[in-house]
Amino acid sequence: MMATLGWIGLGDIGEPMALRLIAAGHQVMVWGRTPSRLRPAIEAGAIAAATPAELATKCDAVLLCVTDGDAVEEVAFGPHGVAAGMRAGSLIVDHSTIHPQTTRRAARRVRETGVGWVDAPVSGGAVGAQAGTLACFLGGEHDDVARVQPWIAAYAAHVTHLGPAGSGQIAKSCNQAVVAGTTALWAEVIAYARRCGLDPDALIDAVAGGWADSAVRAAHAHDMAAGRFRRARGMIILKDLEIIADMAAAAAAPMPVTSEVTTLYRLLLAQGHAAGPATALVQLYAERGSEDAATGRPRSD
């Protein structure tokens, strides 16, 4: 069924997701602080709203894809936030990756006004969003999840309902533990292979199809071998790993491997290396011959 859907968060992943909703025939309204980030969606047929609250008054559901829990709290419950414009029976669908407890509090808060909350973090990155092949982890009430699944099908190929509010975020934290661990191992193995006289790129190709294969290898390992990564002001993967550490402590769940991987990412920033995606960890293993002469750090171009 076609719906009128609000979208907040037109970043590298959120933009192609919103564009796929528009292409699927939904009426999409958008809001953002930076007008230039809205332009591709508007050119594709989206309508801009002046505030999150105004957007919410005109939509069956509002979908969020923002940076972290603070950003979700602000756009949902801040001045002129989404919650102020939602009507009973409407939904908030959060594709952001945030703390499960933050999700549970938000769900309880909007439920008091008759609004549903579905946490729906995704995995697959910008490439998966563009191709419509994302994995999406859903938490929420059964009827709410059933409503959102046809919309999410526009950009996700594998959609799983894992339980009540917060369950999707817990599943995403598990996903991130595996991604971070796999990435950390590739950073380590690439350096090991090079020091032992192997061409890392040949090794990366050699394991394709074997048990060491993964989406991380296919999408990122060659860039890691070349020291290429996108520099950024923060490191999202460390934010996710800190969420896992907090949840694991509360649940008394031993996670020694993930704890060690988290320490590696903390060390990366403590040593002054450039922040970026998970693959930026290759900087810990860079050899002098692959470093930028001006900075003493791996070349990223």
C-alpha positions in Angstrom: 0.0 0.0 0.0 1.3 3.5 -0.9 1.7 5.8 2.1 2.7 9.3 3.0 6.0 9.0 4.8 8.3 11.5 6.5 12.0 11.1 6.3 14.7 12.7 8.6 18.3 11.9 8.0 19.6 12.2 4.4 23.1 11.0 4.9 25.2 8.5 2.9 22.8 5.7 3.9 19.6 7.6 4.5 19.5 9.4 1.2 19.4 6.3 -1.1 16.8 4.7 1.3 14.5 7.7 0.9 15.1 7.8 -2.8 14.1 4.2 -3.1 10.9 4.9 -1.2 10.0 7.7 -3.7 10.8 5.3 -6.6 8.5 2.7 -5.1 5.6 5.2 -5.3 5.3 6.5 -1.8 4.7 10.2 -1.1 7.8 11.3 0.9 8.2 14.4 3.0 11.7 15.4 4.2 13.2 17.7 6.8 16.8 18.6 7.6 18.9 21.4 8.9 21.1 21.6 5.7 19.0 22.5 2.6 21.6 21.1 0.2 21.2 17.6 1.7 17.5 17.7 0.9 18.0 18.6 -2.8 18.4 15.1 -4.3 15.2 13.9 -2.6 13.2 17.0 -3.5 14.4 16.7 -7.1 13.1 13.1 -7.1 9.7 14.2 -5.9 9.9 14.7 -2.1 8.3 17.7 -0.4 10.2 19.7 2.3 8.7 20.5 5.7 9.6 23.5 7.8 10.0 21.4 11.1 9.9 17.8 12.2 6.6 18.5 13.9 5.0 19.9 10.7 6.3 16.8 8.8 4.7 14.5 11.3 1.3 16.2 11.1 1.1 15.2 7.4 2.5 11.7 7.4 1.3 8.1 8.3 4.8 7.5 9.7 8.1 9.3 10.2 11.3 7.4 9.5 14.6 8.5 11.1 18.1 7.7 10.0 20.3 9.9 12.1 23.7 9.7 13.8 23.1 8.6 17.4 20.8 8.5 20.3 21.2 12.2 21.1 20.1 13.1 17.5 17.1 10.8 17.8 16.1 12.4 21.1 16.4 15.8 19.6 14.4 15.3 16.4 11.8 13.2 18.1 11.3 15.0 21.4 13.0 18.4 21.1 11.3 21.7 20.4 9.1 21.3 17.3 10.1 17.6 17.3 8.3 14.7 15.6 6.4 13.6 18.7 4.7 17.0 18.9 3.1 16.5 15.5 2.2 12.8 15.6 -1.4 11.7 15.8 -2.7 8.6 17.4 -2.3 5.6 15.2 0.8 6.9 13.4 4.3 5.4 13.7 7.9 6.4 14.2 10.4 4.1 12.5 14.0 4.5 13.7 16.7 3.2 11.3 19.4 4.8 13.4 21.8 2.7 15.5 21.3 3.7 19.2 21.3 2.2 22.7 18.4 -0.3 23.2 17.5 1.4 26.4 17.1 4.7 24.6 14.8 3.0 22.2 12.7 1.4 25.0 12.3 4.7 26.7 11.2 6.4 23.5 8.7 3.7 22.7 7.1 4.0 26.1 7.0 7.7 25.8 5.2 7.8 22.5 2.9 4.9 23.3 1.2 7.1 25.9 -0.1 9.2 23.0 -1.2 6.3 20.9 1.9 6.4 18.6 3.9 3.3 17.8 7.7 3.0 17.7 9.6 0.5 15.6 13.3 0.3 15.9 14.7 -0.8 12.6 18.5 -0.4 12.3 20.1 -1.6 9.1 23.3 -3.2 7.9 24.8 -3.1 4.4 26.1 0.5 4.1 25.4 3.0 1.4 26.0 0.3 -1.3 23.3 -1.9 0.2 21.0 1.1 0.5 21.4 2.0 -3.1 20.9 -1.6 -4.3 17.9 -2.2 -2.0 19.7 -5.2 -0.3 20.0 -4.0 3.3 19.5 -6.2 6.2 17.0 -4.7 8.7 16.4 -5.7 12.3 13.0 -4.9 13.7 11.8 -4.4 17.2 8.3 -3.4 18.1 4.7 -4.5 18.5 3.6 -7.1 15.9 0.9 -4.9 14.3 3.2 -2.0 14.0 6.0 -4.1 12.4 3.5 -5.6 10.0 2.6 -2.1 8.8 6.2 -1.0 8.2 7.5 -4.1 6.5 6.1 -3.3 3.0 7.7 0.2 3.2 11.0 -1.1 4.3 11.0 -3.7 1.5 11.8 -0.7 -0.9 15.4 -0.8 0.4 15.9 -3.9 2.5 16.1 -7.5 1.1 16.3 -9.2 4.5 13.9 -8.0 7.2 13.5 -9.8 10.5 11.2 -9.0 13.5 13.2 -10.0 16.6 10.8 -9.0 19.4 9.5 -6.0 21.3 11.0 -2.5 21.2 14.8 -2.5 21.6 15.2 -6.0 20.0 16.2 -4.6 16.7 18.9 -2.5 18.4 20.2 -5.5 20.3 20.4 -7.4 17.0 22.3 -4.5 15.4 24.7 -4.5 18.3 25.4 -8.2 17.6 25.9 -7.3 13.9 28.3 -4.6 14.8 30.4 -6.8 17.1 30.9 -9.2 14.2 31.6 -6.5 11.7 34.2 -4.8 14.0 35.8 -8.1 14.8 36.1 -9.1 11.2 37.5 -5.7 10.2 40.0 -5.8 13.0 41.2 -9.2 11.9 41.6 -8.1 8.3 43.7 -5.1 9.5 45.9 -7.5 11.4 46.1 -10.1 8.7 46.9 -7.7 5.9 49.9 -6.4 7.9 50.9 -10.0 8.8 50.8 -11.2 5.2 52.8 -8.2 3.9 55.5 -8.7 6.5 55.7 -12.4 5.6 56.2 -11.6 2.0 52.7 -12.1 0.6 50.9 -9.7 -1.7 47.9 -8.7 0.5 45.7 -8.1 -2.5 46.5 -11.6 -3.8 45.6 -13.0 -0.4 42.3 -11.1 -0.3 41.3 -12.6 -3.6 42.6 -16.1 -2.7 40.2 -16.5 0.3 37.1 -15.6 -1.7 34.5 -18.4 -1.5 36.3 -20.1 1.5 35.3 -19.9 5.1 37.3 -16.7 5.6 35.2 -14.9 3.1 32.8 -12.2 4.1 31.1 -9.1 3.0 33.8 -7.1 4.8 36.5 -8.8 2.6 34.6 -8.2 -0.6 33.7 -4.5 0.1 36.6 -3.3 2.1 39.7 -5.5 2.3 41.4 -4.2 -0.8 40.9 -0.6 0.3 42.4 -1.5 3.7 45.4 -3.0 2.0 45.9 0.2 0.2 45.4 2.3 3.3 42.3 4.0 1.9 39.5 5.0 4.2 37.2 8.0 4.5 38.3 10.5 7.1 35.6 11.8 9.5 35.1 13.8 12.6 34.0 10.8 14.6 34.1 7.0 14.6 30.7 5.5 14.4 31.9 1.9 15.0 33.4 2.9 18.4 30.0 4.5 19.4 28.4 1.1 18.6 31.0 -0.9 20.5 30.5 1.3 23.5 26.8 0.5 23.4 27.7 -3.2 23.3 30.1 -2.8 26.3 27.3 -1.1 28.3 24.7 -3.8 27.4 27.1 -6.6 28.1 28.0 -5.3 31.5 24.3 -4.9 32.4 23.5 -8.5 31.2 26.7 -10.0 32.7 27.5 -11.3 29.3 31.2 -12.1 28.8 32.5 -10.6 25.5 36.3 -10.8 25.7 36.9 -10.7 21.9 34.6 -7.6 21.4 36.3 -6.0 24.4 39.7 -6.4 22.9 38.5 -5.0 19.6 36.9 -2.0 21.4 40.3 -1.4 23.0 42.0 -1.3 19.6 39.6 1.4 18.3 40.1 3.4 21.5 43.9 3.1 21.0 43.6 4.2 17.4 42.0 7.5 18.5 44.3 7.9 21.6 47.3 7.7 19.4 46.0 10.6 17.3 45.1 8.7 14.1 42.4 10.0 11.8 38.9 8.9 12.7 36.7 7.3 10.1 34.8 4.1 9.4 35.8 0.8 11.0 38.4 0.2 8.2 40.4 3.2 9.6 41.9 0.6 12.0 44.5 -0.2 9.4 46.4 2.9 10.6 47.5 0.9 13.7 49.5 -1.5 11.4 50.8 0.9 8.7 54.4 0.4 7.7 56.6 3.4 7.1 56.7 2.9 3.3 52.9 3.3 3.1 52.7 6.4 5.3 52.1 10.0 4.2 55.4 11.9 4.5 53.6 15.0 5.8 51.7 13.3 8.6 53.4 10.0 9.4 50.0 8.3 8.9 48.6 6.0 6.2 47.7 7.6 3.0 43.9 7.7 2.5 43.9 8.6 -1.2 
